[in-house]
Amino acid sequence: MADTKTGNRFETPGQGSRIASRDGAGESRRPKEDAGSRGRTTISDGVVEKIAGLAARDVPGVHALGSGMARTFGAMRDRVPGGGRSPARGVSAEVGDIQTALDLEIVVEYGVAIADLARSVRENVVSAVERMAGLEVVEVNIAVSDVKLPDEQEEEGEESGGGRGRVQ
């Protein structure tokens, strides 16, 4: 829309204002911005917890995440229709604007070197969270709460490695 007295154009929503010159070519008052930098993205703690939980479970030697009590409640929740298995079980995240800190509680399989496993879990979790969420991971604290022995029965509702349990 042009001002009839001066020939200047008014600013319309979503466009920079332009000043009309005598030859009709305008010059922009607002510098061009990358469209991807307009606005703000926030990522909830739960999203980061799910990413970290799935990344930790992908590491061979991790039997489960969460303490015995959390896994017991999780098994009960799995029985409720729509309850489903929570990928964030055993993971706690504190998310800021550009950084995050994570706490994981894991159950390891017997025979696995715990120090090496913890290092692999940290590397996988840091890689996944930084790639997917774009947040800097400042720390990943790992608490080993149990060791899964080869002759122990699976807790009801708990599966290792995402596979199906044996039919008895």
C-alpha positions in Angstrom: 0.0 0.0 0.0 1.5 3.4 -0.9 1.1 6.7 0.8 -0.4 9.1 -1.8 1.5 12.1 -0.6 5.0 10.7 -0.4 4.9 7.6 -2.5 6.4 5.5 0.4 5.1 2.0 1.0 3.8 0.9 4.4 5.0 -2.2 6.2 2.8 -5.3 5.8 2.9 -8.2 8.3 5.8 -10.6 7.6 7.6 -8.3 5.3 10.3 -5.7 5.9 9.3 -2.1 5.2 10.6 -0.7 2.0 11.2 2.8 0.8 10.2 3.5 -2.7 12.7 5.4 -4.8 11.9 7.4 -7.9 13.0 4.6 -10.2 10.6 2.1 -8.3 13.3 -0.1 -6.8 13.1 -0.2 -3.0 15.7 -0.7 -0.4 15.0 -2.8 2.7 15.1 -1.3 6.2 15.4 -4.7 7.9 18.4 -6.9 7.1 17.5 -10.2 5.6 17.3 -13.0 8.2 17.6 -16.7 7.9 14.0 -18.0 8.2 15.3 -20.8 10.6 16.4 -18.2 13.1 13.0 -16.6 13.5 11.4 -17.8 16.7 12.4 -20.0 19.6 12.5 -23.8 20.1 12.2 -25.3 23.5 12.8 -28.9 24.3 11.2 -30.5 27.4 13.0 -32.6 30.0 10.8 -35.6 28.9 12.0 -35.4 25.3 15.7 -35.5 26.3 15.0 -38.3 28.8 13.4 -40.4 26.1 16.3 -39.8 23.7 18.8 -40.7 26.4 16.9 -43.8 27.5 16.7 -45.2 24.0 20.3 -44.5 23.4 21.4 -46.2 26.6 19.3 -49.3 25.9 21.0 -49.6 22.5 24.4 -50.3 24.2 25.1 -54.1 24.5 25.4 -55.1 28.1 22.7 -52.8 29.4 19.9 -55.1 30.6 17.4 -52.4 31.8 17.1 -48.9 33.1 15.7 -47.9 36.4 15.9 -49.3 40.0 14.1 -52.4 41.0 11.2 -50.4 42.4 10.9 -48.3 39.2 10.9 -51.5 37.1 8.3 -53.1 39.3 6.0 -50.1 38.9 6.8 -50.0 35.2 5.7 -53.7 34.9 2.4 -52.8 36.5 2.0 -49.8 34.2 2.7 -52.0 31.2 -0.3 -54.2 32.2 -2.7 -51.2 32.0 -4.2 -50.7 28.5 -2.5 -47.6 27.0 0.1 -47.5 29.8 2.9 -48.8 27.6 6.6 -49.1 28.3 8.3 -45.8 29.1 11.5 -45.2 27.3 12.4 -42.6 29.9 12.3 -45.0 32.8 15.5 -44.7 34.8 16.5 -41.4 33.2 16.4 -37.9 34.7 17.3 -34.8 32.7 17.8 -31.2 33.7 17.4 -29.1 30.5 18.5 -25.5 30.1 18.5 -23.2 27.0 21.7 -24.7 25.5 22.9 -27.4 27.9 21.6 -30.5 29.6 22.7 -32.8 32.4 21.5 -36.4 32.7 21.3 -39.0 35.4 20.8 -42.7 34.4 20.2 -45.7 36.6 21.0 -48.9 34.8 21.0 -52.7 35.4 24.0 -54.4 33.7 24.3 -57.9 32.5 26.6 -60.2 34.5 30.1 -60.5 33.1 30.2 -57.0 31.4 33.1 -54.7 32.4 31.1 -51.9 34.1 33.6 -49.1 33.6 33.8 -49.9 29.8 30.0 -50.2 29.7 29.5 -46.8 31.4 31.9 -45.2 29.0 30.0 -46.6 26.0 26.6 -45.6 27.4 27.9 -42.0 28.0 29.3 -41.8 24.4 26.0 -43.1 22.9 23.8 -40.9 25.0 25.9 -37.7 24.4 26.0 -38.4 20.7 22.2 -39.0 20.4 21.2 -36.0 22.6 23.5 -33.6 20.9 22.6 -34.7 17.4 18.8 -34.9 18.0 18.2 -32.0 20.5 21.1 -29.8 19.6 21.9 -29.4 23.3 25.4 -29.5 24.8 25.5 -32.4 27.3 27.6 -31.3 30.2 27.4 -34.5 32.2 26.0 -38.0 32.2 26.0 -39.6 35.7 25.4 -43.3 35.7 24.3 -45.3 38.7 24.5 -49.1 38.4 21.7 -50.4 40.6 21.8 -54.1 39.8 23.4 -56.9 37.9 21.3 -59.3 35.9 22.6 -62.8 36.6 22.2 -65.4 33.8 20.0 -67.7 35.8 17.6 -64.9 37.2 14.1 -65.0 35.9 12.9 -62.0 33.9 10.7 -59.6 35.9 7.2 -59.7 34.6 6.7 -57.1 31.9 10.5 -56.6 31.4 12.2 -57.5 28.2 15.9 -57.4 27.5 17.0 -56.1 24.2 13.5 -55.3 23.0 12.8 -59.0 22.0 10.0 -61.3 23.0 10.2 -63.4 26.1 10.3 -67.2 25.9 7.1 -69.2 25.8 7.0 -71.7 28.8 
